[in-house]
Amino acid sequence: MQDAAVGNSERAPAPLDGLLVADFSRVLAGPHCTMMLGDLGATVIKVESPDGDDTRGWIPPERDGVSSYFLGVNRNKRSITLDLADAEDCALAQELAARADIFVENFKPGGLKRFGLDYSPVRERNPGIIYGSISGFGSAGGAALPGYDGLVQAISGLMSLTGDPSGQAYRAGIPVFDILAGLHATIGILAALNHRSQTGQGQHIEVSLLASALFGLANHSSSYIAGGVVPFRMGNGHPSLFPYEPFPTGSGELFIIAGNDGQFRKLCEVLGATELPEDARFSRTEDRNRNRELLRPLLIERLSTRSADEWFGALTAAGLPCGPINTVDGGFRYAAGLGLEPIVEVGEGDRAVPTVRHPITFSASPPRYELPPPAPGQDSTAIRAWLAQPAVAR
């Protein structure tokens, strides 16, 4: 949608330039996906009900009265407010779907059928459409189940792996499966776009939080399906590596990793404990895993002689993986110190909003940061006028 009526300006080329995304998603998984597409150059039109995206009101925290939750996943989008129960607005929504390259929704499966916005009628008018559906539990037996990240963390088994072994299970501190599902949807959309470029055919891709969760459990999933072992909570420990956890020092804690026998030898050299790798109980990864309760106090004894900051400097200088346990602000400061420039401001003047930099670096077609998260329906007039005009053949 390269049209002055909706505010496109000249800019450096981006990977998805020229593609139009009809974003009928809300809350997190879908908006995370569509923001990534927008960062990569696609024109994203966010369709909101008159009440707006639920997360606009998820306060605190907030910035200028807008939820920081909403601000975090809605840059590079234009917003139109449509009441799908209204015949004229529903017709505009259908017209938008007919012009789009990509359609993203996270209604309950079947929730858009009564508006003529499910895949079949959209495909009939727009055969090349890439139609992405995100749900909690899929469109078969789980179609009626509400899809909340915390619920999927519980059902998938993640919570059984998180927390102190002798305490209660905990959910992760972030909506990890919403994020994973959004990423998987983005990957699926990009793959479908390549398929379309080769065949001319669009398609329907489906992602569920539960499928993303089981895929995302990675080594723990494989422990069960390939190894016949049901994983269990180990606190901060790793089932296959030791050391791989926080250790107390003379002042503060430090997360220390020895990912192989060579790293363990190097660690012991820096700690002044060169006898430990020669001990048959600790010489190999398998041995250290089996005897971790014997090894842990020996490492703590050496670490107690210096502070976490001092050990961090010494171990890092030796090329060993370790790090302080930061709060989020410390994580951003550390990234900034490495030159990653993790924060980008989007917009100008009073409308400028600090957001997290896109995680992918491109040498030839960088992500763009043009539009701050929109106010509800702020582009409605321009988009309605554009939809009222005859579609331009592509």
C-alpha atoms as a printed R data frame, in Angstrom:
    type eleno elety resid chain resno       x       y      z
1   ATOM     1    CA   MET     A     1   0.000   0.000  0.000
2   ATOM     2    CA   GLN     A     2   2.341   2.678 -1.263
3   ATOM     3    CA   ASP     A     3  -0.167   5.520 -1.000
4   ATOM     4    CA   ALA     A     4   0.287   9.073  0.186
5   ATOM     5    CA   ALA     A     5  -3.146   8.941  1.798
6   ATOM     6    CA   VAL     A     6  -1.856   6.594  4.478
7   ATOM     7    CA   GLY     A     7   1.372   8.436  5.099
8   ATOM     8    CA   ASN     A     8   4.122   6.497  3.349
9   ATOM     9    CA   SER     A     9   7.335   8.493  3.047
10  ATOM    10    CA   GLU     A    10  10.529   7.815  1.166
11  ATOM    11    CA   ARG     A    11  12.925   5.666  3.145
12  ATOM    12    CA   ALA     A    12  15.775   3.218  2.762
13  ATOM    13    CA   PRO     A    13  14.759  -0.167  1.309
14  ATOM    14    CA   ALA     A    14  13.618  -2.788  3.831
15  ATOM    15    CA   PRO     A    15  13.202  -6.568  3.289
16  ATOM    16    CA   LEU     A    16   9.388  -6.561  3.173
17  ATOM    17    CA   ASP     A    17   8.805  -3.297  1.321
18  ATOM    18    CA   GLY     A    18   5.617  -3.293 -0.740
19  ATOM    19    CA   LEU     A    19   3.764  -5.881  1.347
20  ATOM    20    CA   LEU     A    20   0.511  -5.046  3.126
21  ATOM    21    CA   VAL     A    21  -0.432  -6.706  6.412
22  ATOM    22    CA   ALA     A    22  -4.023  -6.724  7.666
23  ATOM    23    CA   ASP     A    23  -3.521  -7.114 11.416
24  ATOM    24    CA   PHE     A    24  -6.655  -8.411 13.135
25  ATOM    25    CA   SER     A    25  -4.718  -9.568 16.202
26  ATOM    26    CA   ARG     A    26  -4.515  -8.200 19.716
27  ATOM    27    CA   VAL     A    27  -2.726  -8.609 23.056
28  ATOM    28    CA   LEU     A    28   0.721 -10.161 22.419
29  ATOM    29    CA   ALA     A    29   1.449 -13.128 20.115
30  ATOM    30    CA   GLY     A    30  -0.174 -11.628 17.017
31  ATOM    31    CA   PRO     A    31   0.941  -8.022 17.588
32  ATOM    32    CA   HIS     A    32   4.494  -9.251 18.241
33  ATOM    33    CA   CYS     A    33   4.431 -11.017 14.876
34  ATOM    34    CA   THR     A    34   3.003  -8.047 12.982
35  ATOM    35    CA   MET     A    35   5.400  -5.588 14.620
36  ATOM    36    CA   MET     A    36   8.323  -7.673 13.377
37  ATOM    37    CA   LEU     A    37   6.822  -7.605  9.874
38  ATOM    38    CA   GLY     A    38   6.400  -3.841 10.181
39  ATOM    39    CA   ASP     A    39   9.992  -3.442 11.365
40  ATOM    40    CA   LEU     A    40  11.069  -5.260  8.201
41  ATOM    41    CA   GLY     A    41   9.238  -2.833  5.936
42  ATOM    42    CA   ALA     A    42   5.714  -4.196  5.552
43  ATOM    43    CA   THR     A    43   2.845  -1.710  5.812
44  ATOM    44    CA   VAL     A    44   0.785  -2.894  8.786
45  ATOM    45    CA   ILE     A    45  -2.809  -1.795  9.311
46  ATOM    46    CA   LYS     A    46  -3.930  -2.660 12.826
47  ATOM    47    CA   VAL     A    47  -7.686  -3.227 12.967
48  ATOM    48    CA   GLU     A    48  -9.138  -2.544 16.410
49  ATOM    49    CA   SER     A    49 -12.635  -2.753 17.788
50  ATOM    50    CA   PRO     A    50 -14.157   0.490 19.118
51  ATOM    51    CA   ASP     A    51 -12.913  -0.587 22.556
52  ATOM    52    CA   GLY     A    52  -9.347  -0.913 21.279
53  ATOM    53    CA   ASP     A    53  -6.710  -3.562 21.947
54  ATOM    54    CA   ASP     A    54  -7.161  -4.930 25.475
55  ATOM    55    CA   THR     A    55  -3.549  -4.180 26.355
56  ATOM    56    CA   ARG     A    56  -3.991  -0.426 25.932
57  ATOM    57    CA   GLY     A    57  -5.458  -0.437 29.421
58  ATOM    58    CA   TRP     A    58  -3.074  -2.882 31.088
59  ATOM    59    CA   ILE     A    59  -1.701  -0.305 33.524
60  ATOM    60    CA   PRO     A    60   0.674  -0.027 35.392
61  ATOM    61    CA   PRO     A    61   3.276   0.493 34.070
62  ATOM    62    CA   GLU     A    62   2.472   3.207 31.543
63  ATOM    63    CA   ARG     A    63   3.883   6.091 29.548
64  ATOM    64    CA   ASP     A    64   1.722   9.184 29.084
65  ATOM    65    CA   GLY     A    65  -1.362   7.197 29.985
66  ATOM    66    CA   VAL     A    66  -0.704   4.324 27.555
67  ATOM    67    CA   SER     A    67   0.234   0.847 28.727
68  ATOM    68    CA   SER     A    68   3.901   0.039 28.228
69  ATOM    69    CA   TYR     A    69   2.698  -3.473 27.363
70  ATOM    70    CA   PHE     A    70   0.887  -2.073 24.307
71  ATOM    71    CA   LEU     A    71   3.779   0.219 23.400
72  ATOM    72    CA   GLY     A    72   6.187  -2.723 23.387
73  ATOM    73    CA   VAL     A    73   4.593  -4.605 20.466
74  ATOM    74    CA   ASN     A    74   2.792  -2.039 18.301
75  ATOM    75    CA   ARG     A    75   5.292   0.276 16.619
76  ATOM    76    CA   ASN     A    76   5.358   0.626 12.821
77  ATOM    77    CA   LYS     A    77   1.586   0.213 12.534
78  ATOM    78    CA   ARG     A    78  -1.356   2.310 11.444
79  ATOM    79    CA   SER     A    79  -4.632   1.946 13.333
80  ATOM    80    CA   ILE     A    80  -8.188   1.839 12.063
81  ATOM    81    CA   THR     A    81 -11.189   1.290 14.316
82  ATOM    82    CA   LEU     A    82 -13.850  -1.000 12.860
83  ATOM    83    CA   ASP     A    83 -16.970  -2.461 14.452
84  ATOM    84    CA   LEU     A    84 -17.279  -5.816 12.699
85  ATOM    85    CA   ALA     A    85 -20.888  -6.089 13.852
86  ATOM    86    CA   ASP     A    86 -21.663  -3.039 11.703
87  ATOM    87    CA   ALA     A    87 -22.349  -3.982  8.060
88  ATOM    88    CA   GLU     A    88 -20.421  -1.055  6.549
89  ATOM    89    CA   ASP     A    89 -17.414  -1.532  8.798
90  ATOM    90    CA   CYS     A    90 -17.448  -5.281  8.153
91  ATOM    91    CA   ALA     A    91 -17.438  -4.601  4.407
92  ATOM    92    CA   LEU     A    92 -14.392  -2.348  4.848
93  ATOM    93    CA   ALA     A    93 -12.653  -5.115  6.803
94  ATOM    94    CA   GLN     A    94 -13.381  -7.564  3.999
95  ATOM    95    CA   GLU     A    95 -12.044  -5.088  1.447
96  ATOM    96    CA   LEU     A    96  -8.848  -4.688  3.460
97  ATOM    97    CA   ALA     A    97  -8.444  -8.478  3.539
98  ATOM    98    CA   ALA     A    98  -8.975  -8.591 -0.231
99  ATOM    99    CA   ARG     A    99  -6.108  -6.121 -0.789
100 ATOM   100    CA   ALA     A   100  -3.656  -7.517  1.755
101 ATOM   101    CA   ASP     A   101  -0.668  -9.766  1.170
102 ATOM   102    CA   ILE     A   102  -0.760 -11.052  4.737
103 ATOM   103    CA   PHE     A   103  -3.650 -11.447  7.174
104 ATOM   104    CA   VAL     A   104  -2.913 -12.137 10.855
105 ATOM   105    CA   GLU     A   105  -5.560 -12.983 13.451
106 ATOM   106    CA   ASN     A   106  -5.696 -14.557 16.903
107 ATOM   107    CA   PHE     A   107  -9.424 -14.920 17.477
108 ATOM   108    CA   LYS     A   108 -10.642 -18.238 18.831
109 ATOM   109    CA   PRO     A   109 -10.714 -20.660 15.881
110 ATOM   110    CA   GLY     A   110 -13.853 -19.946 13.873
111 ATOM   111    CA   GLY     A   111 -14.387 -16.579 15.554
112 ATOM   112    CA   LEU     A   112 -14.157 -14.607 12.296
113 ATOM   113    CA   LYS     A   113 -16.460 -16.874 10.277
114 ATOM   114    CA   ARG     A   114 -19.627 -14.899 11.003
115 ATOM   115    CA   PHE     A   115 -17.948 -11.783  9.571
116 ATOM   116    CA   GLY     A   116 -16.833 -13.458  6.361
117 ATOM   117    CA   LEU     A   117 -13.217 -13.048  7.444
118 ATOM   118    CA   ASP     A   118 -12.203 -16.660  7.952
119 ATOM   119    CA   TYR     A   119  -9.746 -18.178  5.494
120 ATOM   120    CA   SER     A   120 -12.112 -19.589  2.844
121 ATOM   121    CA   PRO     A   121 -13.965 -16.379  1.879
122 ATOM   122    CA   VAL     A   122 -10.800 -14.283  2.185
123 ATOM   123    CA   ARG     A   123  -8.947 -16.701 -0.114
124 ATOM   124    CA   GLU     A   124 -11.831 -16.695 -2.592
125 ATOM   125    CA   ARG     A   125 -11.402 -12.952 -3.136
126 ATOM   126    CA   ASN     A   126  -7.638 -12.952 -2.641
127 ATOM   127    CA   PRO     A   127  -6.074 -16.283 -3.735
128 ATOM   128    CA   GLY     A   128  -2.538 -15.150 -2.972
129 ATOM   129    CA   ILE     A   129  -3.244 -14.224  0.651
130 ATOM   130    CA   ILE     A   130  -0.941 -15.537  3.376
131 ATOM   131    CA   TYR     A   131  -3.439 -16.042  6.195
132 ATOM   132    CA   GLY     A   132  -1.892 -16.552  9.625
133 ATOM   133    CA   SER     A   133  -3.961 -17.831 12.558
134 ATOM   134    CA   ILE     A   134  -2.631 -17.941 16.118
135 ATOM   135    CA   SER     A   135  -4.583 -19.745 18.833
136 ATOM   136    CA   GLY     A   136  -4.018 -21.245 22.244
137 ATOM   137    CA   PHE     A   137  -4.615 -24.902 21.488
138 ATOM   138    CA   GLY     A   138  -5.212 -25.279 17.754
139 ATOM   139    CA   SER     A   139  -8.314 -25.508 15.615
140 ATOM   140    CA   ALA     A   140  -9.199 -29.148 16.280
141 ATOM   141    CA   GLY     A   141  -9.937 -30.434 19.787
142 ATOM   142    CA   GLY     A   142  -8.710 -27.274 21.492
143 ATOM   143    CA   ALA     A   143 -10.680 -24.760 19.427
144 ATOM   144    CA   ALA     A   144 -12.969 -23.736 22.299
145 ATOM   145    CA   LEU     A   145 -10.202 -23.325 24.880
146 ATOM   146    CA   PRO     A   146  -9.057 -19.802 25.821
147 ATOM   147    CA   GLY     A   147  -5.417 -19.196 24.947
148 ATOM   148    CA   TYR     A   148  -3.492 -17.535 27.764
149 ATOM   149    CA   ASP     A   149   0.259 -17.844 28.100
150 ATOM   150    CA   GLY     A   150   0.163 -18.747 31.794
151 ATOM   151    CA   LEU     A   151  -2.355 -21.482 31.104
152 ATOM   152    CA   VAL     A   152  -0.117 -22.963 28.406
153 ATOM   153    CA   GLN     A   153   2.906 -22.751 30.709
154 ATOM   154    CA   ALA     A   154   0.971 -24.895 33.172
155 ATOM   155    CA   ILE     A   155  -0.472 -27.403 30.706
156 ATOM   156    CA   SER     A   156   2.674 -27.829 28.585
157 ATOM   157    CA   GLY     A   157   4.863 -28.853 31.509
158 ATOM   158    CA   LEU     A   158   7.050 -25.732 31.654
159 ATOM   159    CA   MET     A   159   5.880 -24.832 35.144
160 ATOM   160    CA   SER     A   160   6.843 -28.295 36.372
161 ATOM   161    CA   LEU     A   161  10.409 -27.405 35.362
162 ATOM   162    CA   THR     A   162  10.509 -23.943 36.930
163 ATOM   163    CA   GLY     A   163  11.146 -23.225 40.592
164 ATOM   164    CA   ASP     A   164  12.867 -24.772 43.573
165 ATOM   165    CA   PRO     A   165  12.798 -28.593 43.550
166 ATOM   166    CA   SER     A   166  11.282 -28.641 47.037
167 ATOM   167    CA   GLY     A   167   8.866 -25.747 46.419
168 ATOM   168    CA   GLN     A   168   5.958 -24.940 44.176
169 ATOM   169    CA   ALA     A   169   6.043 -24.750 40.412
170 ATOM   170    CA   TYR     A   170   6.404 -21.270 38.919
171 ATOM   171    CA   ARG     A   171   5.548 -19.748 35.581
172 ATOM   172    CA   ALA     A   172   8.356 -17.986 33.730
173 ATOM   173    CA   GLY     A   173   8.689 -14.283 34.411
174 ATOM   174    CA   ILE     A   174   7.775 -13.406 30.810
175 ATOM   175    CA   PRO     A   175   4.936 -14.619 28.514
176 ATOM   176    CA   VAL     A   176   7.420 -16.934 26.869
177 ATOM   177    CA   PHE     A   177   4.996 -18.914 24.711
178 ATOM   178    CA   ASP     A   178   3.172 -15.845 23.426
179 ATOM   179    CA   ILE     A   179   6.559 -14.616 22.243
180 ATOM   180    CA   LEU     A   180   7.506 -17.992 20.759
181 ATOM   181    CA   ALA     A   181   4.163 -18.322 18.975
182 ATOM   182    CA   GLY     A   182   4.596 -14.832 17.519
183 ATOM   183    CA   LEU     A   183   8.067 -15.744 16.282
184 ATOM   184    CA   HIS     A   184   6.855 -19.052 14.834
185 ATOM   185    CA   ALA     A   185   4.016 -17.248 13.067
186 ATOM   186    CA   THR     A   186   6.519 -14.784 11.599
187 ATOM   187    CA   ILE     A   187   8.714 -17.629 10.345
188 ATOM   188    CA   GLY     A   188   5.690 -19.376  8.835
189 ATOM   189    CA   ILE     A   189   4.550 -16.210  7.074
190 ATOM   190    CA   LEU     A   190   7.993 -15.584  5.591
191 ATOM   191    CA   ALA     A   191   8.206 -19.204  4.405
192 ATOM   192    CA   ALA     A   192   4.732 -18.931  2.859
193 ATOM   193    CA   LEU     A   193   5.749 -15.722  1.086
194 ATOM   194    CA   ASN     A   194   8.692 -17.532 -0.499
195 ATOM   195    CA   HIS     A   195   6.369 -20.381 -1.514
196 ATOM   196    CA   ARG     A   196   4.038 -17.827 -3.094
197 ATOM   197    CA   SER     A   197   6.883 -16.233 -5.017
198 ATOM   198    CA   GLN     A   198   7.711 -19.668 -6.469
199 ATOM   199    CA   THR     A   199   4.176 -20.945 -7.130
200 ATOM   200    CA   GLY     A   200   1.845 -17.938 -7.035
201 ATOM   201    CA   GLN     A   201  -0.178 -19.689 -4.336
202 ATOM   202    CA   GLY     A   202  -1.149 -18.291 -0.970
203 ATOM   203    CA   GLN     A   203  -1.927 -20.513  1.998
204 ATOM   204    CA   HIS     A   204  -3.241 -20.742  5.542
205 ATOM   205    CA   ILE     A   205  -0.678 -21.173  8.312
206 ATOM   206    CA   GLU     A   206  -1.690 -22.038 11.865
207 ATOM   207    CA   VAL     A   207   0.326 -21.690 15.052
208 ATOM   208    CA   SER     A   208  -0.812 -22.600 18.551
209 ATOM   209    CA   LEU     A   209   0.736 -21.624 21.852
210 ATOM   210    CA   LEU     A   210   0.752 -25.258 22.974
211 ATOM   211    CA   ALA     A   211   2.536 -26.491 19.834
212 ATOM   212    CA   SER     A   212   5.066 -23.664 20.214
213 ATOM   213    CA   ALA     A   213   5.476 -24.588 23.869
214 ATOM   214    CA   LEU     A   214   6.224 -28.261 23.241
215 ATOM   215    CA   PHE     A   215   8.632 -27.327 20.434
216 ATOM   216    CA   GLY     A   216  10.201 -24.669 22.660
217 ATOM   217    CA   LEU     A   217  10.807 -27.071 25.561
218 ATOM   218    CA   ALA     A   218  13.630 -28.327 23.311
219 ATOM   219    CA   ASN     A   219  15.983 -30.619 25.261
220 ATOM   220    CA   HIS     A   220  13.296 -31.300 27.856
221 ATOM   221    CA   SER     A   221  10.853 -32.425 25.170
222 ATOM   222    CA   SER     A   222  13.558 -34.655 23.711
223 ATOM   223    CA   SER     A   223  14.340 -36.038 27.168
224 ATOM   224    CA   TYR     A   224  10.802 -37.398 27.260
225 ATOM   225    CA   ILE     A   225  10.086 -38.437 23.667
226 ATOM   226    CA   ALA     A   226  13.584 -39.739 22.809
227 ATOM   227    CA   GLY     A   227  15.056 -40.610 26.187
228 ATOM   228    CA   GLY     A   228  11.981 -41.841 28.028
229 ATOM   229    CA   VAL     A   229  12.733 -39.500 30.934
230 ATOM   230    CA   VAL     A   230  10.215 -37.086 32.436
231 ATOM   231    CA   PRO     A   231  12.224 -33.936 33.341
232 ATOM   232    CA   PHE     A   232  11.826 -32.418 36.796
233 ATOM   233    CA   ARG     A   233  12.507 -29.141 38.583
234 ATOM   234    CA   MET     A   234  16.131 -28.466 39.339
235 ATOM   235    CA   GLY     A   235  15.939 -24.856 40.452
236 ATOM   236    CA   ASN     A   236  18.712 -23.046 38.591
237 ATOM   237    CA   GLY     A   237  20.526 -26.264 37.782
238 ATOM   238    CA   HIS     A   238  20.974 -27.817 34.343
239 ATOM   239    CA   PRO     A   239  20.166 -31.517 33.859
240 ATOM   240    CA   SER     A   240  23.182 -32.173 31.620
241 ATOM   241    CA   LEU     A   241  25.847 -29.656 32.660
242 ATOM   242    CA   PHE     A   242  27.597 -28.691 35.885
243 ATOM   243    CA   PRO     A   243  28.561 -26.035 36.764
244 ATOM   244    CA   TYR     A   244  25.709 -24.179 35.072
245 ATOM   245    CA   GLU     A   245  24.027 -22.068 37.745
246 ATOM   246    CA   PRO     A   246  24.505 -19.099 40.099
247 ATOM   247    CA   PHE     A   247  27.180 -19.447 42.770
248 ATOM   248    CA   PRO     A   248  27.684 -17.329 45.884
249 ATOM   249    CA   THR     A   249  30.969 -15.464 46.076
250 ATOM   250    CA   GLY     A   250  32.600 -13.348 48.743
251 ATOM   251    CA   SER     A   251  30.032 -10.665 47.836
252 ATOM   252    CA   GLY     A   252  27.111 -11.319 45.513
253 ATOM   253    CA   GLU     A   253  26.202 -14.133 43.150
254 ATOM   254    CA   LEU     A   254  27.669 -14.993 39.760
255 ATOM   255    CA   PHE     A   255  26.225 -17.297 37.094
256 ATOM   256    CA   ILE     A   256  29.031 -19.621 36.025
257 ATOM   257    CA   ILE     A   257  29.070 -22.129 33.168
258 ATOM   258    CA   ALA     A   258  31.522 -24.860 32.205
259 ATOM   259    CA   GLY     A   259  30.070 -26.199 28.982
260 ATOM   260    CA   ASN     A   260  32.792 -28.781 28.357
261 ATOM   261    CA   ASP     A   261  35.831 -30.371 29.972
262 ATOM   262    CA   GLY     A   262  38.208 -27.721 28.616
263 ATOM   263    CA   GLN     A   263  36.172 -24.901 30.115
264 ATOM   264    CA   PHE     A   264  36.075 -26.709 33.453
265 ATOM   265    CA   ARG     A   265  39.862 -27.009 33.446
266 ATOM   266    CA   LYS     A   266  40.220 -23.329 32.630
267 ATOM   267    CA   LEU     A   267  37.737 -22.419 35.381
268 ATOM   268    CA   CYS     A   268  39.726 -24.392 37.916
269 ATOM   269    CA   GLU     A   269  42.949 -22.723 36.814
270 ATOM   270    CA   VAL     A   270  41.490 -19.263 37.439
271 ATOM   271    CA   LEU     A   271  40.054 -20.399 40.778
272 ATOM   272    CA   GLY     A   272  43.380 -21.884 41.826
273 ATOM   273    CA   ALA     A   273  41.890 -25.372 42.089
274 ATOM   274    CA   THR     A   274  43.880 -27.248 39.449
275 ATOM   275    CA   GLU     A   275  43.526 -30.495 41.401
276 ATOM   276    CA   LEU     A   276  39.778 -30.744 40.708
277 ATOM   277    CA   PRO     A   277  39.949 -31.720 36.998
278 ATOM   278    CA   GLU     A   278  42.397 -34.490 37.934
279 ATOM   279    CA   ASP     A   279  39.889 -35.958 40.378
280 ATOM   280    CA   ALA     A   280  38.073 -38.856 38.686
281 ATOM   281    CA   ARG     A   281  34.822 -37.702 40.251
282 ATOM   282    CA   PHE     A   282  34.972 -34.416 38.295
283 ATOM   283    CA   SER     A   283  37.124 -34.988 35.222
284 ATOM   284    CA   ARG     A   284  34.334 -35.448 32.654
285 ATOM   285    CA   THR     A   285  30.963 -33.788 32.116
286 ATOM   286    CA   GLU     A   286  29.167 -36.987 33.052
287 ATOM   287    CA   ASP     A   287  31.215 -37.276 36.248
288 ATOM   288    CA   ARG     A   288  30.521 -33.687 37.281
289 ATOM   289    CA   ASN     A   289  26.801 -34.171 36.710
290 ATOM   290    CA   ARG     A   290  26.744 -37.284 38.839
291 ATOM   291    CA   ASN     A   291  28.821 -35.723 41.626
292 ATOM   292    CA   ARG     A   292  27.616 -32.128 41.532
293 ATOM   293    CA   GLU     A   293  26.679 -32.110 45.221
294 ATOM   294    CA   LEU     A   294  30.286 -32.970 46.064
295 ATOM   295    CA   LEU     A   295  31.764 -30.468 43.633
296 ATOM   296    CA   ARG     A   296  29.534 -27.489 44.431
297 ATOM   297    CA   PRO     A   297  30.945 -26.744 47.940
298 ATOM   298    CA   LEU     A   298  34.511 -27.056 46.642
299 ATOM   299    CA   LEU     A   299  33.834 -24.398 44.006
300 ATOM   300    CA   ILE     A   300  32.014 -22.161 46.508
301 ATOM   301    CA   GLU     A   301  34.981 -22.364 48.865
302 ATOM   302    CA   ARG     A   302  37.269 -20.908 46.189
303 ATOM   303    CA   LEU     A   303  34.725 -18.350 44.993
304 ATOM   304    CA   SER     A   304  34.247 -17.028 48.543
305 ATOM   305    CA   THR     A   305  37.700 -15.441 48.451
306 ATOM   306    CA   ARG     A   306  36.689 -12.631 46.044
307 ATOM   307    CA   SER     A   307  33.587 -10.650 45.119
308 ATOM   308    CA   ALA     A   308  31.256 -11.419 42.216
309 ATOM   309    CA   ASP     A   309  32.551  -8.358 40.344
310 ATOM   310    CA   GLU     A   310  36.161  -9.439 40.790
311 ATOM   311    CA   TRP     A   311  35.470 -12.993 39.641
312 ATOM   312    CA   PHE     A   312  33.411 -11.693 36.724
313 ATOM   313    CA   GLY     A   313  36.407  -9.715 35.519
314 ATOM   314    CA   ALA     A   314  38.879 -12.548 36.035
315 ATOM   315    CA   LEU     A   315  36.764 -15.297 34.492
316 ATOM   316    CA   THR     A   316  35.662 -13.168 31.548
317 ATOM   317    CA   ALA     A   317  39.274 -12.231 30.845
318 ATOM   318    CA   ALA     A   318  40.027 -15.953 30.686
319 ATOM   319    CA   GLY     A   319  37.273 -16.446 28.093
320 ATOM   320    CA   LEU     A   320  34.926 -18.273 30.439
321 ATOM   321    CA   PRO     A   321  31.120 -17.831 30.309
322 ATOM   322    CA   CYS     A   322  29.829 -16.115 33.405
323 ATOM   323    CA   GLY     A   323  27.735 -13.138 34.333
324 ATOM   324    CA   PRO     A   324  26.102 -11.144 37.113
325 ATOM   325    CA   ILE     A   325  22.405 -11.606 37.887
326 ATOM   326    CA   ASN     A   326  21.141  -8.229 36.736
327 ATOM   327    CA   THR     A   327  17.796  -6.579 37.029
328 ATOM   328    CA   VAL     A   328  16.281  -5.570 33.662
329 ATOM   329    CA   ASP     A   329  17.852  -2.110 33.789
330 ATOM   330    CA   GLY     A   330  21.232  -3.732 34.313
331 ATOM   331    CA   GLY     A   331  20.651  -5.955 31.291
332 ATOM   332    CA   PHE     A   332  20.029  -2.902 29.119
333 ATOM   333    CA   ARG     A   333  23.099  -1.124 30.500
334 ATOM   334    CA   TYR     A   334  25.242  -4.173 29.828
335 ATOM   335    CA   ALA     A   335  23.960  -4.452 26.238
336 ATOM   336    CA   ALA     A   336  24.607  -0.742 25.718
337 ATOM   337    CA   GLY     A   337  28.148  -1.168 27.028
338 ATOM   338    CA   LEU     A   338  28.734  -3.834 24.382
339 ATOM   339    CA   GLY     A   339  27.644  -1.437 21.641
340 ATOM   340    CA   LEU     A   340  24.369  -3.229 20.904
341 ATOM   341    CA   GLU     A   341  22.382   0.021 21.239
342 ATOM   342    CA   PRO     A   342  19.318  -1.823 22.574
343 ATOM   343    CA   ILE     A   343  16.947   1.176 22.704
344 ATOM   344    CA   VAL     A   344  15.605   3.102 19.713
345 ATOM   345    CA   GLU     A   345  13.257   6.081 19.846
346 ATOM   346    CA   VAL     A   346  10.360   5.952 17.405
347 ATOM   347    CA   GLY     A   347   8.588   9.153 16.417
348 ATOM   348    CA   GLU     A   348   9.513  12.764 16.948
349 ATOM   349    CA   GLY     A   349   9.023  15.404 19.601
350 ATOM   350    CA   ASP     A   350   6.263  14.731 22.096
351 ATOM   351    CA   ARG     A   351   5.290  11.534 20.262
352 ATOM   352    CA   ALA     A   352   8.712   9.901 20.544
353 ATOM   353    CA   VAL     A   353   8.524   6.540 22.295
354 ATOM   354    CA   PRO     A   354  11.559   4.498 23.405
355 ATOM   355    CA   THR     A   355  11.320   0.907 22.166
356 ATOM   356    CA   VAL     A   356  13.572  -2.148 22.008
357 ATOM   357    CA   ARG     A   357  15.742  -2.415 18.917
358 ATOM   358    CA   HIS     A   358  14.802  -5.122 16.421
359 ATOM   359    CA   PRO     A   359  17.000  -8.153 17.215
360 ATOM   360    CA   ILE     A   360  18.193  -8.850 13.647
361 ATOM   361    CA   THR     A   361  20.943  -6.841 11.956
362 ATOM   362    CA   PHE     A   362  20.905  -6.646  8.148
363 ATOM   363    CA   SER     A   363  23.921  -5.456  6.179
364 ATOM   364    CA   ALA     A   364  21.887  -4.218  3.191
365 ATOM   365    CA   SER     A   365  18.249  -3.712  4.230
366 ATOM   366    CA   PRO     A   366  17.995  -2.641  7.866
367 ATOM   367    CA   PRO     A   367  14.808  -2.625  9.941
368 ATOM   368    CA   ARG     A   368  12.943   0.665 10.089
369 ATOM   369    CA   TYR     A   369  11.610   2.605 13.042
370 ATOM   370    CA   GLU     A   370   9.173   5.081 11.520
371 ATOM   371    CA   LEU     A   371   5.874   4.950 13.353
372 ATOM   372    CA   PRO     A   372   5.351   5.090 17.120
373 ATOM   373    CA   PRO     A   373   2.573   2.878 18.489
374 ATOM   374    CA   PRO     A   374  -0.682   4.401 17.222
375 ATOM   375    CA   ALA     A   375  -3.495   6.027 19.134
376 ATOM   376    CA   PRO     A   376  -6.788   4.134 18.732
377 ATOM   377    CA   GLY     A   377  -8.062   4.613 15.195
378 ATOM   378    CA   GLN     A   378  -5.680   7.492 14.502
379 ATOM   379    CA   ASP     A   379  -5.445   6.574 10.787
380 ATOM   380    CA   SER     A   380  -9.099   5.643 10.324
381 ATOM   381    CA   THR     A   381  -9.985   8.569  8.079
382 ATOM   382    CA   ALA     A   382  -7.093   8.009  5.655
383 ATOM   383    CA   ILE     A   383  -7.530   4.240  5.549
384 ATOM   384    CA   ARG     A   384 -11.306   4.453  5.045
385 ATOM   385    CA   ALA     A   385 -10.761   6.857  2.174
386 ATOM   386    CA   TRP     A   386  -8.191   4.523  0.605
387 ATOM   387    CA   LEU     A   387 -10.483   1.495  0.929
388 ATOM   388    CA   ALA     A   388 -13.292   3.452 -0.697
389 ATOM   389    CA   GLN     A   389 -11.194   3.950 -3.840
390 ATOM   390    CA   PRO     A   390 -11.006   1.227 -6.526
391 ATOM   391    CA   ALA     A   391  -8.252  -1.269 -5.806
392 ATOM   392    CA   VAL     A   392  -5.154  -0.933 -7.985
393 ATOM   393    CA   ALA     A   393  -4.328  -4.150 -9.820
394 ATOM   394    CA   ARG     A   394  -1.056  -5.734 -8.713
